[in-house]
Amino acid sequence: MIRKVVVALISSLLFCVVLAWFNYIPAAQQQPNTYYWSFFSLVAIYLIYAIPVYVVGGVPVSIGIEALNRQIAWANPVIVYLFRFIAYAVAGALLMALLQFGITIQLLTSRSLFSAGFGMLASLLYLHVWLVSFWVVKEKRRVW
């Protein structure tokens, strides 16, 4: 559980840094007498929105997907990875579509489909950071 929250914080930071990198306008391209957000303020603003979505929405969904994965008990690791990949992508898209619906009260618009794509990317980033966390920190087996 603690690992999932830490991974959610790390992946939200990574996601927000990449998103701010895409939206930042360098000083050489800025128009005079126009206000532009700095890179770090963009990251901070994106984190305000991303951290609650990752922690409140993503961590419980991740716990549910992993419980379902343990219940099915796939034998082949490739099938386990594909199941997780598809399940996290669908869950991210649904979570962002639900969030978009809660904000705008509109079902299918081009904006909701666009944000569902961002939800897929964010949830797949979470999945891969979570998988890498097992390589970085190896848990010791406790023998009683």
C-alpha positions in Angstrom: 0.0 0.0 0.0 2.8 2.4 0.9 4.6 1.4 -2.3 1.5 2.3 -4.3 1.2 5.7 -2.8 4.9 6.5 -3.3 4.7 5.3 -6.9 1.6 7.4 -7.4 3.5 10.5 -6.1 6.6 9.7 -8.3 4.5 9.1 -11.4 2.4 12.2 -10.9 5.6 14.2 -10.7 7.0 12.6 -13.8 3.7 13.1 -15.7 3.5 16.8 -14.6 7.1 17.5 -15.6 6.6 16.1 -19.1 3.3 17.9 -19.5 4.9 21.2 -18.3 7.8 20.6 -20.7 5.3 20.4 -23.6 3.4 23.5 -22.6 6.3 25.7 -21.6 7.3 28.5 -23.9 11.0 29.4 -23.8 12.0 33.0 -23.2 13.3 33.4 -26.7 9.8 32.7 -28.2 7.8 34.8 -25.7 6.0 37.9 -26.9 6.8 41.2 -25.2 4.3 42.5 -22.6 2.6 39.1 -22.2 2.7 37.0 -19.1 3.9 33.4 -19.4 4.1 30.8 -16.7 7.5 29.7 -15.6 8.3 26.0 -16.0 8.2 25.3 -12.2 5.0 27.1 -11.7 3.4 25.0 -14.5 4.7 21.8 -12.8 3.3 23.0 -9.4 -0.1 23.8 -10.9 -0.3 20.5 -12.7 0.7 18.7 -9.5 -2.3 20.3 -7.7 -4.6 18.5 -10.0 -2.6 15.3 -10.7 -1.8 14.2 -7.2 -5.4 13.8 -6.0 -6.3 12.0 -9.1 -3.4 9.6 -8.8 -3.8 9.0 -5.1 -7.6 9.1 -4.6 -8.5 7.5 -7.9 -5.5 5.6 -9.1 -4.4 3.8 -6.0 -7.7 2.1 -5.2 -8.1 1.1 -8.9 -4.6 -0.3 -8.9 -5.4 -2.3 -5.7 -8.5 -3.7 -7.5 -6.6 -4.6 -10.6 -3.9 -6.4 -8.7 -6.5 -8.3 -6.6 -8.2 -9.4 -9.8 -4.9 -10.4 -11.2 -4.1 -12.5 -8.1 -7.6 -14.1 -8.3 -7.2 -15.1 -12.0 -3.6 -16.4 -11.4 -2.2 -16.3 -14.9 0.7 -18.6 -15.4 2.5 -16.8 -18.3 4.3 -13.6 -17.4 3.6 -12.1 -20.8 -0.2 -12.6 -20.4 0.1 -11.1 -16.9 1.8 -8.0 -18.4 -0.8 -7.7 -21.2 -3.7 -8.1 -18.8 -2.2 -5.3 -16.5 -1.5 -3.1 -19.6 -5.0 -3.4 -20.9 -6.6 -3.1 -17.5 -4.6 0.0 -16.4 -5.3 1.6 -19.8 -9.0 1.1 -19.6 -9.1 2.1 -16.0 -7.2 5.3 -16.7 -9.5 6.2 -19.6 -12.6 5.5 -17.6 -11.3 7.5 -14.5 -10.5 10.5 -16.7 -13.8 10.3 -18.6 -15.6 10.1 -15.2 -13.7 13.1 -13.9 -14.4 15.0 -17.1 -18.1 14.1 -16.8 -18.1 15.3 -13.2 -16.6 18.6 -14.2 -18.6 19.4 -17.4 -21.7 17.2 -17.2 -21.3 16.3 -20.8 -20.8 12.7 -22.0 -18.8 12.4 -25.3 -17.0 15.4 -26.6 -13.7 15.7 -28.3 -12.3 17.1 -25.0 -13.4 14.2 -23.0 -11.8 11.7 -25.5 -8.6 13.8 -25.3 -8.6 13.7 -21.5 -9.3 10.0 -21.6 -6.2 9.6 -23.7 -4.2 11.5 -21.1 -5.8 9.2 -18.5 -4.5 6.2 -20.4 -1.0 7.6 -20.6 -1.0 8.5 -16.9 -2.2 5.1 -15.8 0.3 3.3 -18.0 3.1 5.5 -16.6 1.9 4.5 -13.1 2.0 0.8 -14.1 5.5 1.0 -15.5 6.9 3.1 -12.5 5.3 0.5 -10.2 7.0 -2.4 -12.1 10.3 -0.6 -12.1 9.9 -0.1 -8.3 10.3 -3.8 -7.9 13.6 -3.8 -9.7 14.9 -0.8 -7.6 13.7 -2.0 -4.2 13.8 -5.7 -3.8 11.7 -6.9 -0.9 13.3 -9.4 1.5 11.4 -12.6 2.0 10.5 -13.1 5.6 11.0 -16.6 6.8 9.2 -17.3 10.1 
